[in-house]
Amino acid sequence: MQDSQQEQPEAQAWICLECGYIYDPAQGDLETNIPPGVCFDKLPGDWCCPVCNGAMSQFIKFESQL
């Protein structure tokens, strides 16, 4: 039963520590032609934050408080 309460790894959102942009795999990043359904670890190596151009290394897993 715990599995259904935990977020699936592929659905994990990530937040940019520089500007607060949240990459949500369910939405993708249409600005950079990343379709919905692409998990963070499957993004191209040269992908960067569409808001501040921060590197992927500036992102951490986003834990919603809701």
Secondary structure as UniProt FT lines:
FT   HELIX           2..5
FT   HELIX           9..11
FT   STRAND          14..16
FT   TURN            17..19
FT   STRAND          22..23
FT   TURN            25..27
FT   HELIX           30..32
FT   TURN            36..37
FT   HELIX           40..42
FT   TURN            45..46
FT   TURN            50..52
FT   HELIX           56..58
FT   STRAND          59..61
//
